[in-house]
């Protein structure tokens, strides 16, 4: 993994170079010599945050076809209505 450091001015002028460098590792973007931002690929970000699936993918449950589920029958008791 290669760490790249570039000033915010250089980042503004060479965005495509920064994106290519992010493929190899994080790109530290500095403001007046101090680290201010980090550029990562989305895959690196997902790995860093532990985000492997979206909520939609998690709720889709593609294997749910194999799950057998028989809910209990509800017992409904009718009552007289009082007005």
mmCIF file of the N, C-alpha and C atoms, coordinates in Angstrom:
data_MODEL
# 
_entry.id   MODEL 
# 
loop_
_atom_site.group_PDB 
_atom_site.id 
_atom_site.type_symbol 
_atom_site.label_atom_id 
_atom_site.label_alt_id 
_atom_site.label_comp_id 
_atom_site.label_asym_id 
_atom_site.label_entity_id 
_atom_site.label_seq_id 
_atom_site.pdbx_PDB_ins_code 
_atom_site.Cartn_x 
_atom_site.Cartn_y 
_atom_site.Cartn_z 
_atom_site.occupancy 
_atom_site.B_iso_or_equiv 
_atom_site.pdbx_formal_charge 
_atom_site.auth_seq_id 
_atom_site.auth_comp_id 
_atom_site.auth_asym_id 
_atom_site.auth_atom_id 
_atom_site.pdbx_PDB_model_num 
ATOM 1   N N  . UNK A 1 1  ? 0.854   -1.176  0.000   1.00 0.00 ? 1  UNK A N  1 
ATOM 2   C CA . UNK A 1 1  ? 0.000   0.000   0.000   1.00 0.00 ? 1  UNK A CA 1 
ATOM 3   C C  . UNK A 1 1  ? 0.894   1.232   0.000   1.00 0.00 ? 1  UNK A C  1 
ATOM 4   N N  . UNK A 1 2  ? 0.639   2.108   -0.927  1.00 0.00 ? 2  UNK A N  1 
ATOM 5   C CA . UNK A 1 2  ? 1.399   3.345   -1.056  1.00 0.00 ? 2  UNK A CA 1 
ATOM 6   C C  . UNK A 1 2  ? 0.571   4.506   -0.519  1.00 0.00 ? 2  UNK A C  1 
ATOM 7   N N  . UNK A 1 3  ? 1.158   5.305   0.341   1.00 0.00 ? 3  UNK A N  1 
ATOM 8   C CA . UNK A 1 3  ? 0.493   6.502   0.860   1.00 0.00 ? 3  UNK A CA 1 
ATOM 9   C C  . UNK A 1 3  ? 1.015   7.692   0.075   1.00 0.00 ? 3  UNK A C  1 
ATOM 10  N N  . UNK A 1 4  ? 0.085   8.493   -0.467  1.00 0.00 ? 4  UNK A N  1 
ATOM 11  C CA . UNK A 1 4  ? 0.451   9.673   -1.249  1.00 0.00 ? 4  UNK A CA 1 
ATOM 12  C C  . UNK A 1 4  ? 0.020   10.915  -0.485  1.00 0.00 ? 4  UNK A C  1 
ATOM 13  N N  . UNK A 1 5  ? 0.845   11.946  -0.524  1.00 0.00 ? 5  UNK A N  1 
ATOM 14  C CA . UNK A 1 5  ? 0.523   13.215  0.125   1.00 0.00 ? 5  UNK A CA 1 
ATOM 15  C C  . UNK A 1 5  ? 0.527   14.294  -0.944  1.00 0.00 ? 5  UNK A C  1 
ATOM 16  N N  . UNK A 1 6  ? -0.505  15.130  -0.962  1.00 0.00 ? 6  UNK A N  1 
ATOM 17  C CA . UNK A 1 6  ? -0.538  16.244  -1.911  1.00 0.00 ? 6  UNK A CA 1 
ATOM 18  C C  . UNK A 1 6  ? -1.258  17.429  -1.291  1.00 0.00 ? 6  UNK A C  1 
ATOM 19  N N  . UNK A 1 7  ? -0.870  18.603  -1.708  1.00 0.00 ? 7  UNK A N  1 
ATOM 20  C CA . UNK A 1 7  ? -1.509  19.816  -1.193  1.00 0.00 ? 7  UNK A CA 1 
ATOM 21  C C  . UNK A 1 7  ? -2.898  19.957  -1.814  1.00 0.00 ? 7  UNK A C  1 
ATOM 22  N N  . UNK A 1 8  ? -3.727  20.759  -1.173  1.00 0.00 ? 8  UNK A N  1 
ATOM 23  C CA . UNK A 1 8  ? -5.077  20.959  -1.719  1.00 0.00 ? 8  UNK A CA 1 
ATOM 24  C C  . UNK A 1 8  ? -5.009  21.669  -3.066  1.00 0.00 ? 8  UNK A C  1 
ATOM 25  N N  . UNK A 1 9  ? -4.024  22.519  -3.260  1.00 0.00 ? 9  UNK A N  1 
ATOM 26  C CA . UNK A 1 9  ? -3.850  23.193  -4.547  1.00 0.00 ? 9  UNK A CA 1 
ATOM 27  C C  . UNK A 1 9  ? -3.523  22.164  -5.635  1.00 0.00 ? 9  UNK A C  1 
ATOM 28  N N  . UNK A 1 10 ? -2.582  21.251  -5.335  1.00 0.00 ? 10 UNK A N  1 
ATOM 29  C CA . UNK A 1 10 ? -2.219  20.217  -6.309  1.00 0.00 ? 10 UNK A CA 1 
ATOM 30  C C  . UNK A 1 10 ? -3.404  19.291  -6.566  1.00 0.00 ? 10 UNK A C  1 
ATOM 31  N N  . UNK A 1 11 ? -4.167  18.995  -5.510  1.00 0.00 ? 11 UNK A N  1 
ATOM 32  C CA . UNK A 1 11 ? -5.348  18.147  -5.682  1.00 0.00 ? 11 UNK A CA 1 
ATOM 33  C C  . UNK A 1 11 ? -6.352  18.805  -6.629  1.00 0.00 ? 11 UNK A C  1 
ATOM 34  N N  . UNK A 1 12 ? -6.592  20.092  -6.444  1.00 0.00 ? 12 UNK A N  1 
ATOM 35  C CA . UNK A 1 12 ? -7.535  20.812  -7.309  1.00 0.00 ? 12 UNK A CA 1 
ATOM 36  C C  . UNK A 1 12 ? -7.081  20.823  -8.764  1.00 0.00 ? 12 UNK A C  1 
ATOM 37  N N  . UNK A 1 13 ? -5.785  20.868  -8.988  1.00 0.00 ? 13 UNK A N  1 
ATOM 38  C CA . UNK A 1 13 ? -5.261  20.927  -10.347 1.00 0.00 ? 13 UNK A CA 1 
ATOM 39  C C  . UNK A 1 13 ? -5.089  19.557  -10.979 1.00 0.00 ? 13 UNK A C  1 
ATOM 40  N N  . UNK A 1 14 ? -4.940  18.511  -10.156 1.00 0.00 ? 14 UNK A N  1 
ATOM 41  C CA . UNK A 1 14 ? -4.643  17.176  -10.685 1.00 0.00 ? 14 UNK A CA 1 
ATOM 42  C C  . UNK A 1 14 ? -5.530  16.106  -10.047 1.00 0.00 ? 14 UNK A C  1 
ATOM 43  N N  . UNK A 1 15 ? -6.826  16.281  -10.169 1.00 0.00 ? 15 UNK A N  1 
ATOM 44  C CA . UNK A 1 15 ? -7.778  15.346  -9.565  1.00 0.00 ? 15 UNK A CA 1 
ATOM 45  C C  . UNK A 1 15 ? -7.600  13.939  -10.125 1.00 0.00 ? 15 UNK A C  1 
ATOM 46  N N  . UNK A 1 16 ? -7.388  13.815  -11.421 1.00 0.00 ? 16 UNK A N  1 
ATOM 47  C CA . UNK A 1 16 ? -7.248  12.473  -12.010 1.00 0.00 ? 16 UNK A CA 1 
ATOM 48  C C  . UNK A 1 16 ? -6.000  11.764  -11.478 1.00 0.00 ? 16 UNK A C  1 
ATOM 49  N N  . UNK A 1 17 ? -4.918  12.495  -11.242 1.00 0.00 ? 17 UNK A N  1 
ATOM 50  C CA . UNK A 1 17 ? -3.716  11.886  -10.675 1.00 0.00 ? 17 UNK A CA 1 
ATOM 51  C C  . UNK A 1 17 ? -3.996  11.409  -9.242  1.00 0.00 ? 17 UNK A C  1 
ATOM 52  N N  . UNK A 1 18 ? -4.765  12.193  -8.487  1.00 0.00 ? 18 UNK A N  1 
ATOM 53  C CA . UNK A 1 18 ? -5.121  11.814  -7.120  1.00 0.00 ? 18 UNK A CA 1 
ATOM 54  C C  . UNK A 1 18 ? -5.985  10.562  -7.121  1.00 0.00 ? 18 UNK A C  1 
ATOM 55  N N  . UNK A 1 19 ? -6.930  10.476  -8.055  1.00 0.00 ? 19 UNK A N  1 
ATOM 56  C CA . UNK A 1 19 ? -7.790  9.292   -8.136  1.00 0.00 ? 19 UNK A CA 1 
ATOM 57  C C  . UNK A 1 19 ? -6.979  8.053   -8.484  1.00 0.00 ? 19 UNK A C  1 
ATOM 58  N N  . UNK A 1 20 ? -6.026  8.186   -9.391  1.00 0.00 ? 20 UNK A N  1 
ATOM 59  C CA . UNK A 1 20 ? -5.163  7.047   -9.739  1.00 0.00 ? 20 UNK A CA 1 
ATOM 60  C C  . UNK A 1 20 ? -4.305  6.643   -8.555  1.00 0.00 ? 20 UNK A C  1 
ATOM 61  N N  . UNK A 1 21 ? -3.797  7.626   -7.800  1.00 0.00 ? 21 UNK A N  1 
ATOM 62  C CA . UNK A 1 21 ? -2.986  7.329   -6.619  1.00 0.00 ? 21 UNK A CA 1 
ATOM 63  C C  . UNK A 1 21 ? -3.820  6.641   -5.546  1.00 0.00 ? 21 UNK A C  1 
ATOM 64  N N  . UNK A 1 22 ? -5.106  6.963   -5.461  1.00 0.00 ? 22 UNK A N  1 
ATOM 65  C CA . UNK A 1 22 ? -5.991  6.344   -4.468  1.00 0.00 ? 22 UNK A CA 1 
ATOM 66  C C  . UNK A 1 22 ? -6.182  4.860   -4.746  1.00 0.00 ? 22 UNK A C  1 
ATOM 67  N N  . UNK A 1 23 ? -5.993  4.426   -5.980  1.00 0.00 ? 23 UNK A N  1 
ATOM 68  C CA . UNK A 1 23 ? -6.073  3.000   -6.312  1.00 0.00 ? 23 UNK A CA 1 
ATOM 69  C C  . UNK A 1 23 ? -4.952  2.216   -5.620  1.00 0.00 ? 23 UNK A C  1 
ATOM 70  N N  . UNK A 1 24 ? -3.828  2.877   -5.362  1.00 0.00 ? 24 UNK A N  1 
ATOM 71  C CA . UNK A 1 24 ? -2.666  2.236   -4.734  1.00 0.00 ? 24 UNK A CA 1 
ATOM 72  C C  . UNK A 1 24 ? -2.684  2.362   -3.215  1.00 0.00 ? 24 UNK A C  1 
ATOM 73  N N  . UNK A 1 25 ? -3.425  3.326   -2.682  1.00 0.00 ? 25 UNK A N  1 
ATOM 74  C CA . UNK A 1 25 ? -3.479  3.548   -1.239  1.00 0.00 ? 25 UNK A CA 1 
ATOM 75  C C  . UNK A 1 25 ? -4.082  4.906   -0.946  1.00 0.00 ? 25 UNK A C  1 
ATOM 76  N N  . UNK A 1 26 ? -4.187  5.268   0.327   1.00 0.00 ? 26 UNK A N  1 
ATOM 77  C CA . UNK A 1 26 ? -4.820  6.546   0.680   1.00 0.00 ? 26 UNK A CA 1 
ATOM 78  C C  . UNK A 1 26 ? -4.011  7.741   0.188   1.00 0.00 ? 26 UNK A C  1 
ATOM 79  N N  . UNK A 1 27 ? -4.729  8.812   -0.130  1.00 0.00 ? 27 UNK A N  1 
ATOM 80  C CA . UNK A 1 27 ? -4.107  10.066  -0.557  1.00 0.00 ? 27 UNK A CA 1 
ATOM 81  C C  . UNK A 1 27 ? -4.430  11.106  0.515   1.00 0.00 ? 27 UNK A C  1 
ATOM 82  N N  . UNK A 1 28 ? -3.388  11.590  1.200   1.00 0.00 ? 28 UNK A N  1 
ATOM 83  C CA . UNK A 1 28 ? -3.561  12.637  2.202   1.00 0.00 ? 28 UNK A CA 1 
ATOM 84  C C  . UNK A 1 28 ? -3.528  13.977  1.496   1.00 0.00 ? 28 UNK A C  1 
ATOM 85  N N  . UNK A 1 29 ? -4.571  14.769  1.701   1.00 0.00 ? 29 UNK A N  1 
ATOM 86  C CA . UNK A 1 29 ? -4.655  16.100  1.103   1.00 0.00 ? 29 UNK A CA 1 
ATOM 87  C C  . UNK A 1 29 ? -4.423  17.102  2.227   1.00 0.00 ? 29 UNK A C  1 
ATOM 88  N N  . UNK A 1 30 ? -3.439  17.955  2.040   1.00 0.00 ? 30 UNK A N  1 
ATOM 89  C CA . UNK A 1 30 ? -3.049  18.873  3.109   1.00 0.00 ? 30 UNK A CA 1 
ATOM 90  C C  . UNK A 1 30 ? -3.510  20.289  2.826   1.00 0.00 ? 30 UNK A C  1 
ATOM 91  N N  . UNK A 1 31 ? -3.777  21.029  3.893   1.00 0.00 ? 31 UNK A N  1 
ATOM 92  C CA . UNK A 1 31 ? -4.056  22.461  3.850   1.00 0.00 ? 31 UNK A CA 1 
ATOM 93  C C  . UNK A 1 31 ? -2.985  23.136  4.689   1.00 0.00 ? 31 UNK A C  1 
ATOM 94  N N  . UNK A 1 32 ? -2.166  23.944  4.048   1.00 0.00 ? 32 UNK A N  1 
ATOM 95  C CA . UNK A 1 32 ? -1.065  24.652  4.719   1.00 0.00 ? 32 UNK A CA 1 
ATOM 96  C C  . UNK A 1 32 ? -0.156  23.684  5.473   1.00 0.00 ? 32 UNK A C  1 
ATOM 97  N N  . UNK A 1 33 ? 0.102   22.530  4.841   1.00 0.00 ? 33 UNK A N  1 
ATOM 98  C CA . UNK A 1 33 ? 1.041   21.562  5.392   1.00 0.00 ? 33 UNK A CA 1 
ATOM 99  C C  . UNK A 1 33 ? 0.465   20.594  6.404   1.00 0.00 ? 33 UNK A C  1 
ATOM 100 N N  . UNK A 1 34 ? -0.787  20.785  6.813   1.00 0.00 ? 34 UNK A N  1 
ATOM 101 C CA . UNK A 1 34 ? -1.420  19.893  7.796   1.00 0.00 ? 34 UNK A CA 1 
ATOM 102 C C  . UNK A 1 34 ? -2.442  19.000  7.100   1.00 0.00 ? 34 UNK A C  1 
ATOM 103 N N  . UNK A 1 35 ? -2.475  17.701  7.423   1.00 0.00 ? 35 UNK A N  1 
ATOM 104 C CA . UNK A 1 35 ? -3.468  16.807  6.805   1.00 0.00 ? 35 UNK A CA 1 
ATOM 105 C C  . UNK A 1 35 ? -4.891  17.304  7.076   1.00 0.00 ? 35 UNK A C  1 
ATOM 106 N N  . UNK A 1 36 ? -5.681  17.407  6.032   1.00 0.00 ? 36 UNK A N  1 
ATOM 107 C CA . UNK A 1 36 ? -7.050  17.906  6.159   1.00 0.00 ? 36 UNK A CA 1 
ATOM 108 C C  . UNK A 1 36 ? -8.083  16.887  5.679   1.00 0.00 ? 36 UNK A C  1 
ATOM 109 N N  . UNK A 1 37 ? -7.734  16.118  4.641   1.00 0.00 ? 37 UNK A N  1 
ATOM 110 C CA . UNK A 1 37 ? -8.669  15.153  4.058   1.00 0.00 ? 37 UNK A CA 1 
ATOM 111 C C  . UNK A 1 37 ? -7.901  13.916  3.619   1.00 0.00 ? 37 UNK A C  1 
ATOM 112 N N  . UNK A 1 38 ? -8.653  12.837  3.441   1.00 0.00 ? 38 UNK A N  1 
ATOM 113 C CA . UNK A 1 38 ? -8.074  11.597  2.911   1.00 0.00 ? 38 UNK A CA 1 
ATOM 114 C C  . UNK A 1 38 ? -8.959  11.123  1.766   1.00 0.00 ? 38 UNK A C  1 
ATOM 115 N N  . UNK A 1 39 ? -8.349  10.795  0.643   1.00 0.00 ? 39 UNK A N  1 
ATOM 116 C CA . UNK A 1 39 ? -9.069  10.265  -0.510  1.00 0.00 ? 39 UNK A CA 1 
ATOM 117 C C  . UNK A 1 39 ? -8.837  8.763   -0.555  1.00 0.00 ? 39 UNK A C  1 
ATOM 118 N N  . UNK A 1 40 ? -9.945  7.989   -0.593  1.00 0.00 ? 40 UNK A N  1 
ATOM 119 C CA . UNK A 1 40 ? -9.899  6.529   -0.660  1.00 0.00 ? 40 UNK A CA 1 
ATOM 120 C C  . UNK A 1 40 ? -10.789 6.060   -1.792  1.00 0.00 ? 40 UNK A C  1 
ATOM 121 N N  . UNK A 1 41 ? -10.528 4.854   -2.280  1.00 0.00 ? 41 UNK A N  1 
ATOM 122 C CA . UNK A 1 41 ? -11.485 4.240   -3.193  1.00 0.00 ? 41 UNK A CA 1 
ATOM 123 C C  . UNK A 1 41 ? -12.696 3.825   -2.368  1.00 0.00 ? 41 UNK A C  1 
ATOM 124 N N  . UNK A 1 42 ? -13.814 3.633   -3.024  1.00 0.00 ? 42 UNK A N  1 
ATOM 125 C CA . UNK A 1 42 ? -15.019 3.239   -2.283  1.00 0.00 ? 42 UNK A CA 1 
ATOM 126 C C  . UNK A 1 42 ? -14.837 1.859   -1.663  1.00 0.00 ? 42 UNK A C  1 
ATOM 127 N N  . UNK A 1 43 ? -14.153 0.963   -2.352  1.00 0.00 ? 43 UNK A N  1 
ATOM 128 C CA . UNK A 1 43 ? -13.893 -0.374  -1.802  1.00 0.00 ? 43 UNK A CA 1 
ATOM 129 C C  . UNK A 1 43 ? -13.068 -0.291  -0.522  1.00 0.00 ? 43 UNK A C  1 
ATOM 130 N N  . UNK A 1 44 ? -12.042 0.569   -0.510  1.00 0.00 ? 44 UNK A N  1 
ATOM 131 C CA . UNK A 1 44 ? -11.222 0.750   0.686   1.00 0.00 ? 44 UNK A CA 1 
ATOM 132 C C  . UNK A 1 44 ? -12.054 1.343   1.823   1.00 0.00 ? 44 UNK A C  1 
ATOM 133 N N  . UNK A 1 45 ? -12.941 2.269   1.484   1.00 0.00 ? 45 UNK A N  1 
ATOM 134 C CA . UNK A 1 45 ? -13.816 2.866   2.490   1.00 0.00 ? 45 UNK A CA 1 
ATOM 135 C C  . UNK A 1 45 ? -14.754 1.823   3.087   1.00 0.00 ? 45 UNK A C  1 
ATOM 136 N N  . UNK A 1 46 ? -15.362 0.996   2.235   1.00 0.00 ? 46 UNK A N  1 
ATOM 137 C CA . UNK A 1 46 ? -16.264 -0.050  2.728   1.00 0.00 ? 46 UNK A CA 1 
ATOM 138 C C  . UNK A 1 46 ? -15.512 -1.001  3.651   1.00 0.00 ? 46 UNK A C  1 
ATOM 139 N N  . UNK A 1 47 ? -14.300 -1.368  3.274   1.00 0.00 ? 47 UNK A N  1 
ATOM 140 C CA . UNK A 1 47 ? -13.507 -2.277  4.099   1.00 0.00 ? 47 UNK A CA 1 
ATOM 141 C C  . UNK A 1 47 ? -13.153 -1.612  5.432   1.00 0.00 ? 47 UNK A C  1 
ATOM 142 N N  . UNK A 1 48 ? -12.831 -0.352  5.408   1.00 0.00 ? 48 UNK A N  1 
ATOM 143 C CA . UNK A 1 48 ? -12.463 0.385   6.612   1.00 0.00 ? 48 UNK A CA 1 
ATOM 144 C C  . UNK A 1 48 ? -13.635 0.506   7.576   1.00 0.00 ? 48 UNK A C  1 
ATOM 145 N N  . UNK A 1 49 ? -14.818 0.771   7.053   1.00 0.00 ? 49 UNK A N  1 
ATOM 146 C CA . UNK A 1 49 ? -15.993 0.965   7.904   1.00 0.00 ? 49 UNK A CA 1 
ATOM 147 C C  . UNK A 1 49 ? -16.715 -0.330  8.215   1.00 0.00 ? 49 UNK A C  1 
ATOM 148 N N  . UNK A 1 50 ? -16.331 -1.419  7.577   1.00 0.00 ? 50 UNK A N  1 
ATOM 149 C CA . UNK A 1 50 ? -17.010 -2.681  7.817   1.00 0.00 ? 50 UNK A CA 1 
ATOM 150 C C  . UNK A 1 50 ? -18.339 -2.773  7.104   1.00 0.00 ? 50 UNK A C  1 
ATOM 151 N N  . UNK A 1 51 ? -18.581 -1.870  6.197   1.00 0.00 ? 51 UNK A N  1 
ATOM 152 C CA . UNK A 1 51 ? -19.827 -1.835  5.455   1.00 0.00 ? 51 UNK A CA 1 
ATOM 153 C C  . UNK A 1 51 ? -19.723 -2.817  4.288   1.00 0.00 ? 51 UNK A C  1 
ATOM 154 N N  . UNK A 1 52 ? -20.330 -3.992  4.440   1.00 0.00 ? 52 UNK A N  1 
ATOM 155 C CA . UNK A 1 52 ? -20.210 -4.973  3.373   1.00 0.00 ? 52 UNK A CA 1 
ATOM 156 C C  . UNK A 1 52 ? -21.458 -5.027  2.500   1.00 0.00 ? 52 UNK A C  1 
ATOM 157 N N  . UNK A 1 53 ? -22.619 -4.780  3.085   1.00 0.00 ? 53 UNK A N  1 
ATOM 158 C CA . UNK A 1 53 ? -23.864 -4.823  2.316   1.00 0.00 ? 53 UNK A CA 1 
ATOM 159 C C  . UNK A 1 53 ? -24.686 -3.582  2.606   1.00 0.00 ? 53 UNK A C  1 
ATOM 160 N N  . UNK A 1 54 ? -25.502 -3.231  1.663   1.00 0.00 ? 54 UNK A N  1 
ATOM 161 C CA . UNK A 1 54 ? -26.443 -2.145  1.920   1.00 0.00 ? 54 UNK A CA 1 
ATOM 162 C C  . UNK A 1 54 ? -27.627 -2.722  2.690   1.00 0.00 ? 54 UNK A C  1 
ATOM 163 N N  . UNK A 1 55 ? -28.441 -1.876  3.251   1.00 0.00 ? 55 UNK A N  1 
ATOM 164 C CA . UNK A 1 55 ? -29.619 -2.329  3.996   1.00 0.00 ? 55 UNK A CA 1 
ATOM 165 C C  . UNK A 1 55 ? -30.576 -3.080  3.072   1.00 0.00 ? 55 UNK A C  1 
ATOM 166 N N  . UNK A 1 56 ? -30.658 -2.656  1.823   1.00 0.00 ? 56 UNK A N  1 
ATOM 167 C CA . UNK A 1 56 ? -31.534 -3.320  0.861   1.00 0.00 ? 56 UNK A CA 1 
ATOM 168 C C  . UNK A 1 56 ? -31.037 -4.741  0.603   1.00 0.00 ? 56 UNK A C  1 
ATOM 169 N N  . UNK A 1 57 ? -29.725 -4.893  0.429   1.00 0.00 ? 57 UNK A N  1 
ATOM 170 C CA . UNK A 1 57 ? -29.158 -6.222  0.207   1.00 0.00 ? 57 UNK A CA 1 
ATOM 171 C C  . UNK A 1 57 ? -29.348 -7.107  1.431   1.00 0.00 ? 57 UNK A C  1 
ATOM 172 N N  . UNK A 1 58 ? -29.236 -6.534  2.621   1.00 0.00 ? 58 UNK A N  1 
ATOM 173 C CA . UNK A 1 58 ? -29.408 -7.304  3.846   1.00 0.00 ? 58 UNK A CA 1 
ATOM 174 C C  . UNK A 1 58 ? -30.846 -7.781  4.011   1.00 0.00 ? 58 UNK A C  1 
ATOM 175 N N  . UNK A 1 59 ? -31.804 -6.927  3.632   1.00 0.00 ? 59 UNK A N  1 
ATOM 176 C CA . UNK A 1 59 ? -33.217 -7.279  3.803   1.00 0.00 ? 59 UNK A CA 1 
ATOM 177 C C  . UNK A 1 59 ? -33.766 -8.137  2.663   1.00 0.00 ? 59 UNK A C  1 
ATOM 178 N N  . UNK A 1 60 ? -33.046 -8.215  1.561   1.00 0.00 ? 60 UNK A N  1 
ATOM 179 C CA . UNK A 1 60 ? -33.531 -8.967  0.407   1.00 0.00 ? 60 UNK A CA 1 
ATOM 180 C C  . UNK A 1 60 ? -33.662 -10.452 0.731   1.00 0.00 ? 60 UNK A C  1 
ATOM 181 N N  . UNK A 1 61 ? -32.773 -11.000 1.540   1.00 0.00 ? 61 UNK A N  1 
ATOM 182 C CA . UNK A 1 61 ? -32.782 -12.399 1.956   1.00 0.00 ? 61 UNK A CA 1 
ATOM 183 C C  . UNK A 1 61 ? -32.979 -13.349 0.772   1.00 0.00 ? 61 UNK A C  1 
ATOM 184 N N  . UNK A 1 62 ? -32.009 -13.454 -0.135  1.00 0.00 ? 62 UNK A N  1 
ATOM 185 C CA . UNK A 1 62 ? -32.169 -14.322 -1.294  1.00 0.00 ? 62 UNK A CA 1 
ATOM 186 C C  . UNK A 1 62 ? -32.314 -15.796 -0.925  1.00 0.00 ? 62 UNK A C  1 
ATOM 187 N N  . UNK A 1 63 ? -31.862 -16.197 0.267   1.00 0.00 ? 63 UNK A N  1 
ATOM 188 C CA . UNK A 1 63 ? -31.978 -17.595 0.683   1.00 0.00 ? 63 UNK A CA 1 
ATOM 189 C C  . UNK A 1 63 ? -33.289 -17.872 1.413   1.00 0.00 ? 63 UNK A C  1 
ATOM 190 N N  . UNK A 1 64 ? -34.181 -16.901 1.502   1.00 0.00 ? 64 UNK A N  1 
ATOM 191 C CA . UNK A 1 64 ? -35.418 -17.052 2.257   1.00 0.00 ? 64 UNK A CA 1 
ATOM 192 C C  . UNK A 1 64 ? -36.340 -18.106 1.647   1.00 0.00 ? 64 UNK A C  1 
ATOM 193 N N  . UNK A 1 65 ? -36.142 -18.468 0.408   1.00 0.00 ? 65 UNK A N  1 
ATOM 194 C CA . UNK A 1 65 ? -36.983 -19.467 -0.246  1.00 0.00 ? 65 UNK A CA 1 
ATOM 195 C C  . UNK A 1 65 ? -36.842 -20.805 0.471   1.00 0.00 ? 65 UNK A C  1 
ATOM 196 N N  . UNK A 1 66 ? -35.679 -21.083 1.023   1.00 0.00 ? 66 UNK A N  1 
ATOM 197 C CA . UNK A 1 66 ? -35.422 -22.355 1.673   1.00 0.00 ? 66 UNK A CA 1 
ATOM 198 C C  . UNK A 1 66 ? -35.934 -22.419 3.111   1.00 0.00 ? 66 UNK A C  1 
ATOM 199 N N  . UNK A 1 67 ? -36.380 -21.307 3.662   1.00 0.00 ? 67 UNK A N  1 
ATOM 200 C CA . UNK A 1 67 ? -36.850 -21.271 5.046   1.00 0.00 ? 67 UNK A CA 1 
ATOM 201 C C  . UNK A 1 67 ? -38.330 -21.627 5.084   1.00 0.00 ? 67 UNK A C  1 
ATOM 202 N N  . UNK A 1 68 ? -38.670 -22.610 5.913   1.00 0.00 ? 68 UNK A N  1 
ATOM 203 C CA . UNK A 1 68 ? -40.077 -22.971 6.085   1.00 0.00 ? 68 UNK A CA 1 
ATOM 204 C C  . UNK A 1 68 ? -40.623 -22.201 7.275   1.00 0.00 ? 68 UNK A C  1 
ATOM 205 N N  . UNK A 1 69 ? -41.782 -21.609 7.101   1.00 0.00 ? 69 UNK A N  1 
ATOM 206 C CA . UNK A 1 69 ? -42.364 -20.793 8.154   1.00 0.00 ? 69 UNK A CA 1 
ATOM 207 C C  . UNK A 1 69 ? -43.863 -21.020 8.173   1.00 0.00 ? 69 UNK A C  1 
ATOM 208 N N  . UNK A 1 70 ? -44.380 -21.496 9.292   1.00 0.00 ? 70 UNK A N  1 
ATOM 209 C CA . UNK A 1 70 ? -45.812 -21.694 9.482   1.00 0.00 ? 70 UNK A CA 1 
ATOM 210 C C  . UNK A 1 70 ? -46.236 -20.892 10.703  1.00 0.00 ? 70 UNK A C  1 
ATOM 211 N N  . UNK A 1 71 ? -46.842 -19.737 10.501  1.00 0.00 ? 71 UNK A N  1 
ATOM 212 C CA . UNK A 1 71 ? -47.277 -18.952 11.659  1.00 0.00 ? 71 UNK A CA 1 
ATOM 213 C C  . UNK A 1 71 ? -48.475 -19.606 12.349  1.00 0.00 ? 71 UNK A C  1 
ATOM 214 N N  . UNK A 1 72 ? -48.600 -19.343 13.654  1.00 0.00 ? 72 UNK A N  1 
ATOM 215 C CA . UNK A 1 72 ? -49.744 -19.859 14.414  1.00 0.00 ? 72 UNK A CA 1 
ATOM 216 C C  . UNK A 1 72 ? -51.009 -19.164 13.945  1.00 0.00 ? 72 UNK A C  1 
ATOM 217 N N  . UNK A 1 73 ? -52.093 -19.917 13.936  1.00 0.00 ? 73 UNK A N  1 
ATOM 218 C CA . UNK A 1 73 ? -53.370 -19.309 13.564  1.00 0.00 ? 73 UNK A CA 1 
ATOM 219 C C  . UNK A 1 73 ? -53.835 -18.393 14.671  1.00 0.00 ? 73 UNK A C  1 
ATOM 220 N N  . UNK A 1 74 ? -54.333 -17.235 14.286  1.00 0.00 ? 74 UNK A N  1 
ATOM 221 C CA . UNK A 1 74 ? -54.839 -16.282 15.267  1.00 0.00 ? 74 UNK A CA 1 
ATOM 222 C C  . UNK A 1 74 ? -56.246 -16.690 15.691  1.00 0.00 ? 74 UNK A C  1 
ATOM 223 N N  . UNK A 1 75 ? -56.518 -16.520 16.969  1.00 0.00 ? 75 UNK A N  1 
ATOM 224 C CA . UNK A 1 75 ? -57.864 -16.784 17.492  1.00 0.00 ? 75 UNK A CA 1 
ATOM 225 C C  . UNK A 1 75 ? -58.522 -15.428 17.696  1.00 0.00 ? 75 UNK A C  1 
ATOM 226 N N  . UNK A 1 76 ? -59.584 -15.183 16.928  1.00 0.00 ? 76 UNK A N  1 
ATOM 227 C CA . UNK A 1 76 ? -60.267 -13.903 16.981  1.00 0.00 ? 76 UNK A CA 1 
ATOM 228 C C  . UNK A 1 76 ? -61.612 -14.101 17.651  1.00 0.00 ? 76 UNK A C  1 
ATOM 229 N N  . UNK A 1 77 ? -61.849 -13.377 18.728  1.00 0.00 ? 77 UNK A N  1 
ATOM 230 C CA . UNK A 1 77 ? -63.104 -13.473 19.473  1.00 0.00 ? 77 UNK A CA 1 
ATOM 231 C C  . UNK A 1 77 ? -63.931 -12.236 19.189  1.00 0.00 ? 77 UNK A C  1 
ATOM 232 N N  . UNK A 1 78 ? -65.144 -12.446 18.698  1.00 0.00 ? 78 UNK A N  1 
ATOM 233 C CA . UNK A 1 78 ? -66.029 -11.317 18.413  1.00 0.00 ? 78 UNK A CA 1 
ATOM 234 C C  . UNK A 1 78 ? -66.719 -10.883 19.690  1.00 0.00 ? 78 UNK A C  1 
ATOM 235 N N  . UNK A 1 79 ? -66.863 -9.569  19.876  1.00 0.00 ? 79 UNK A N  1 
ATOM 236 C CA . UNK A 1 79 ? -67.577 -9.032  21.020  1.00 0.00 ? 79 UNK A CA 1 
ATOM 237 C C  . UNK A 1 79 ? -68.725 -8.161  20.508  1.00 0.00 ? 79 UNK A C  1 
ATOM 238 N N  . UNK A 1 80 ? -69.708 -8.019  21.354  1.00 0.00 ? 80 UNK A N  1 
ATOM 239 C CA . UNK A 1 80 ? -70.796 -7.108  21.027  1.00 0.00 ? 80 UNK A CA 1 
ATOM 240 C C  . UNK A 1 80 ? -70.277 -5.684  21.144  1.00 0.00 ? 80 UNK A C  1 
ATOM 241 N N  . UNK A 1 81 ? -70.770 -4.838  20.261  1.00 0.00 ? 81 UNK A N  1 
ATOM 242 C CA . UNK A 1 81 ? -70.358 -3.442  20.261  1.00 0.00 ? 81 UNK A CA 1 
ATOM 243 C C  . UNK A 1 81 ? -71.331 -2.651  21.114  1.00 0.00 ? 81 UNK A C  1 
ATOM 244 N N  . UNK A 1 82 ? -70.816 -1.818  22.009  1.00 0.00 ? 82 UNK A N  1 
ATOM 245 C CA . UNK A 1 82 ? -71.669 -0.980  22.847  1.00 0.00 ? 82 UNK A CA 1 
ATOM 246 C C  . UNK A 1 82 ? -71.593 0.451   22.329  1.00 0.00 ? 82 UNK A C  1 
ATOM 247 N N  . UNK A 1 83 ? -72.760 1.056   22.162  1.00 0.00 ? 83 UNK A N  1 
ATOM 248 C CA . UNK A 1 83 ? -72.819 2.463   21.722  1.00 0.00 ? 83 UNK A CA 1 
ATOM 249 C C  . UNK A 1 83 ? -73.269 3.334   22.830  1.00 0.00 ? 83 UNK A C  1 
# 
